[in-house]
Amino acid sequence: MGVRGPGGQFDGVVAIGGDGTINEVVNGFFDDAGAPIAPDAALGVIPYGTGGDFRRTLALPTELAAAAAVIAADHRRKLDVGRLAFTDHDGRPAQRMFINIASFGVSGEVVRLVNQSGKKLGRLSFALATARATWAYTNQRVQLVFDGADRVEATINTVAVANARYFGGAMKVAPDAEPDDGVFDIVAMGDFGFGDLLKSGRRIYQGSHVTMDKVTSRRARVVEAEPIDLGAVIHLDVDGENPGRLPARFEIVPQALWVVAPAT
């Protein structure tokens, strides 16, 4: 939905939906090269979806009248956006922007299962899909390169490249992420299995999992990721959608998009 400014021109777009809808609208603000189409235009959000993860970081209200009041007040924050170059399901190079979190590993399997189920159970859909996917998933070996210099090989369950804090239906995977600080928070859950999920899965919702032995975190502006094992298929989760797989390159675009948010 477009919003007209005082001069009668559209100066904003309101997304009514969840994280996948917000992602689609965010991509409409940028051209195929990732450059902003209308740099002064703003994104407003009326939360109405299953996960509702992006709105949690910005403390956007879920009640319709309150969300509309935030948009009417038109308090704007200029947020960073992620630019993702990846491999689509047909093996071709592709690109998308993302504003919340892009991740890979078991999270890609989770979002695939959630989208297949139709999200009928809301947040419970994510919890059930996480348990189901973790039970069946074989952790993968990946190579990660941070800011073009620091190269790491690791066995991973999930790696979250986070612009904001929540994914997977209220999991606080990157508790310290700020969407306007010019860097990603990268949280890697290493050789994490179903037993770890049973013992400490609640910690992911609380954000206290980052102190666990199998979890590492760091910050970077660019992350490159590829499978080590020949033929391995490692799926992506991009703002709650599964557009493809590794190899992929994640790059922060600082101060890229105005977003209407509650005044702090």
Salt bridges, closest charged atoms under 4 A:
ASP11 OD2 - ARG76 NH2 3.74
GLU24 OE2 - ARG96 NH2 3.50
ASP53 OD1 - ARG56 NH1 3.38
ASP74 OD1 - ARG76 NE 3.00
ASP88 OD2 - ARG92 NE 3.21
ASP90 OD2 - ARG92 NH2 3.17
GLU109 OE1 - ARG112 NH2 2.83
GLU109 OE2 - HIS235 NE2 3.76
ASP150 OD2 - ARG218 NH2 2.61
GLU153 OE1 - ARG141 NH2 3.64
GLU178 OE2 - ARG165 NH2 2.61
ASP180 OD2 - ARG77 NH2 3.00
ASP185 OD1 - ARG219 NE 3.06
ASP196 OD2 - LYS214 NZ 3.09
GLU251 OE1 - ARG83 NH2 3.58
GLU251 OE1 - ARG249 NH1 2.89
